[in-house]
Amino acid sequence: MNENMGKFETLKLATKYWGGDQETSTLIIILFLLVFITLLIVGFLVQRYMKLKNLKHFFVKYAKNKGLTDEEIEILWTYANKMDRDPMLVLEFKAPFEKVVDLYIKSDPNADENLVQDMRKKLDFVIQSPYIPIVTTKDIEIFQNGRMIFSNNRAINVALYDKDERYMYWLVVDNDLPPNIQKGEIVKVVFVRNDDGIYTITLPIEDIINEGGKTIIKLPHTFELHRTQRREYPRVKINEPVKVVINDEANKEKVVLQGTFYDISAGGGKICFEKDFDILKKVKYGDTFTITFKLDGELFELKYKVLEKDAKPKQLCLRGIFEDIDEKTKDEIMEFVQKEQLKLAQIKRKDG
């Protein structure tokens, strides 16, 4: 601050030899400040432009490696910025991608639905695992059964008959749509994904279609899904080291990795890794490998099948189930989980 004041005083002193009066000196100082502020703003804007330019260059390069066309790249870049989303996250994660393409579909009157579906496939965002929670009604599988509940609490059986990027079409299975149901009425659809959870969506009826003796209820897509977890076994959070042996098919050798169990149940658990990301990036849904770990000093060696992968900048986690686990081992893990839950309950009582 003293340095800035020194410059200001120097400027004032210089203006005294300019030959003008006090008003002229003040005007010169104001002009100097305006020029200085303008240069700062221009510098900031140039820096921001260069940063954005470099980011887009990297984005385009990365997107092309994924197989996206120039048109697809421009759509994702444009609408990601309209939503103030990091464009790179749109290429990496399904949820932001779906939000961005949803804005494109709703905003552009000439939006190409086939193009969106093409992008989804190239980025591997088509739901494959029945264990991974869905983020939008666009992920509901065709022929998914459910119950549609109306405002008078009347419920009927429905099944997802068709869907596009804007709407889903639910078939009234028994063709028993209650009378006096109109467009705009709010309905609730409840459906179960057996290996995932119970979902509930609440939406207005867009249209009621009678086609070839069938009754079809047209509903708009939504991201507002209420999910209730379904778990066969109780689980508990832990922090136990685990050795993972993966078969590297490319090099025809076994690779040993060190991870950490973050939670566990008799059915499976979550394993996280802080390194070896290049090897783990090749792991996909359905891959099975051997894991070794200890619980209460007892050694376990089990087969582990991958159901879900969650990659973050500094950590990669796998969610999986134990394959071919015998009843004795299952009971031992259940006993461990129950003991840990009892410990937690005792701690909470003491804290209370």
N, C-alpha and C positions, 0 to 999 in steps of 0.2 A: 504493500500500500504506500509506503514511503517513497518507493521508486516511482510509482505512478504519479504521486503528488509532485515529485521532483520534475518529472517530464512536463506536468501541467504548468508549474511555475516557470520552467524554461521557456515554454510556449508563450506565457504571458509576458515574460521579459523580452522575448523576441519581437512581440507585437509592438512594444514601446518604440522600437527603432524602425517600425514600419512607416512611421510618419503620420499615422492617423490618430483619431481621438479614441476615447474609451469605448464608444459604441462600435467603432470599427474593429477594435481589438476583441471585444466580446463576440462580434460576428465571426471573426476569424477562428476563434476558439470553438464556437458552435459548429462551424463548417468542418473543422478538423475532427471534432468528435463524431459528427455524422459520417465522415469518410471512414473513420476508424471502425465505427459500428457496422457500416456497410461491408467493409472488408471482412470483419468477423463473420457476419451472416453469410456472405458469399463463400468464405472458406468452409464454413460448416456445411452449407448446401453441396459444395463440390465434394467434400469428404463423404457426405452421406450418399451422394450419387455414385461415387467410386465404389463405396462399400456395397451398395445395392447392385451395381454392375457386376462386381466380382461374385456376389452371392448368386446372381442369376446365371452367370457363366458356369459356376459349379453345379447349380440346380439342373441346368440344361444338359450338362455332361453326364450327370448321375441319372437323369431321367432317360436319356438316350441309351444308356447301358441297360436300362430296364426294358427297352424296346418300345418306348413311347414315340409317337410321331410328333412332328413340329406343332401340329394343330392341338394335339392332346397336351403337350407341354405348355403351350401358351394359355390354354384354358385353365389348367391347374395353377399356373403362376398368377394369372389375372385374378381369379376368384379367391385364391388364398390371401392375396394382398387386400382384396375387398373386405375379407373377414378379419383382417389383421392377424392371420395365422402364419406361423413359420412354414414357408413352402416345403422345406426339407422334411418336416414332420408329416406332411401330406403324402409324401412318397414312402415313408417308413411305417406309418401306423394307420390302421383301418378307420378308426373313429374320426380323426380330422379329415381324412380323405372323403368319407361319406358326407360329412357336413359341407365340405367345399363343393362336391359334385351336386349335392342337393340344392345349393344356392344357384349353381349354374342351370340346373333343370328348371327351377322356378323363375329365374330372371331372364333367361334367353328364350324368346318366343320360337326360335329355330333350333333349340337344343336337340342334339342328336343322342338318343337313348342308346343306340348300338355302340356309339363311340364310348359312352360311359361304361358299358358292360365290357368293352374291349380293354379299357384302362384297368378295370377291376381285375380282370384275368391276368394282365401283364404284371400287375403289382402283387399278385397272389393274395388278393383280398376276398376271394370267393371262399365262403365258409366251408371248411372240410371236416374239421373235428366237431363231433356232436357234444364235446365237453367244453368247448369255448363259448362263453356267454355272447349272445348277439347284441349288437349296438343299435340296430335299426330294424324296423319291420321288413325292410328289404331283404334281410337275412333269413327270414322265415322260409323253411323248406316247403316246396309245393307238396300238396296232399297232407300237410300238417293238420291234424284233427284238433278241434277246440269246442268250447261252449260259448255261445253268444247270449249275453244277458241284456234284457231291455229294461226300461225305466219302471215297468210294473212288476219287475223281478221274474218275468217269464223267461225261460232259458231254452235254447234249441241247440242241436248239434250242427256244427259247421266244419268245413274243411277248406283249406286254401286251394282254390281252383286255378288261379293264375295271378301273375303280378307283372308290373312294369316299373319304370323308374318313378312314377307319380302315384300309382294306386295299387291296391291289392284287391283281389276278387274272391270273396268267401262264398262257397256253395252251401246252400241250405240243404243238408244231407237228406232229411226226410220230407223236404218240400212243405214244411209245416210253419211257414212264417206267420206269426200272429197277425190278425187283421188290424187295419188302421195304423200300421207302421209306415211312417213317411220319411222322405229325404230330410236331412238335418237333425233327425232324432239322435241323441247320444246313446251309444251302446258300449258295452264292455265285452271284450273277448278274452277268455282265459284258455291257455293251452299249456301243455307240459312237454318239455324236452327231457326225455328220460334220464340222460346222463348229464344233465345240466341243471335245470330248475323249472319252477312254475312261473309263467309270465302272464301279466295282465296289462291290457292296453285299453284305453278309453278314448273313443273317437266319434265324430258325427258321421252319419250315413251320407255318403256323397250321391249315391244313386241305388235304385233297386231295379235289377235287370231280369226280365223274363225271356228265356232263350231256350227253344227246343224242349219245353216242358220243365226246364230247370229254373230255379230262383237263385239269383246271384246278388250278393250285397257288396257294393263297391265302397271301399274305405280308403282315405288318404294315408300315405305313409307317415310314420312318426319316429322320433328318437326317444319319445317318452314311454319307456317300457319299465314296468315294475317287476322285479325279479325276486323270487324267493328261492334260496339255495336248497338243493336236495342233496343230502349226504347220507350214505349208508352207515358210516362209522363216525364216531366223535373224533375230533382231532385236537392237537395241542401244539402250541408254538414251542420250538426248541432251538438250540444252537449247537448242533453236534456235527463234527467233521465226518465226511463220507468220501470213500474212494470210489471213483467211477471208471470202469473199463469199457472203452468204446472200440469197436472194430473199424479201423480205417480202411475202407474198401479200396480206395485209390492207391494206397501204398502197401496194401495187404499186410497190415500189422495192427497190433493192439496198442492203443494209447491209454495211458493211465492219467486221470485228472483228479484234482483235489477240490471238493466242493463242501458246502455246508447245508445240512438239513435245517430249514427254517420252520417247517411244521410237518407233522406226521400223524397218520392214522393207520389202522389195520389194513386199510385199502390202498394207501399210497402216501404221497407227500410232495413237498416243494423243496427242490434243491437249487441253490444259487452258487454262482461262480464269480470270482473277481478277476480271472485271467483266462487264457486259452480260448479267447473269443472266436478266433479264426476257425478252430476245430469245431467248436460248438455251433457256429453259424450253419454248418452243414447238417446238423441234427434236425429232423423233421418229425411231424406227427406220425406215430406208429412205430418209430424206431425203438428197439429194445436193446438194453445192455445190462451188464452186471454191476451191482453196487455192493459195497461192504461198509458197515458202520457198527457202532456199539451203542447199546442202551443199557444203562445201569451195569456197565462192565461186561455185558453179554454180547458176543459177536454175532452179527447177522450178515448173511450173504444171499442176496435176492436178485431176481430179474426185475427190471424196471422199464415200463413202457411209457414213452412220452406222449402226453395228450395235448400239451400247450407249452409255448415258448414265449417268454417275455424278455425282450432285449432292451437294455438301457445303456447309456454311455459308459458307465463304470461297473455294470453288473448285468449278468445274464442268468435268468431263472428258468427252470423247467418244472412243470407240474405233471406228475405221472402216477401210474398205479403199479402195484406189485403184481407180477405175472406168475402163475403157477405156485402161489403161496399155499403151504399146507395149513391145516386148521390149528396145529400146535403152535406154529410160528405166529399165526394171526392172533391167537389167544394171548401169547406173550407180549405182543405189541399193544394189544388192547389193555392188558393189565398195566403196562407202563404208562399209557395215556391216562388211564383212570387215576393212577397214583399222582401224576403231574397235575391233573385237574383238581384233585383233593388238596394238594399243596397250595395251589393258587387260591382255592376257596378259603383255606385257613389264613393265608396272608391277607386276603381281602377283609376277613372278619376282624383280624387284629388291627388293620388300618382303620376299619370302621369304628 
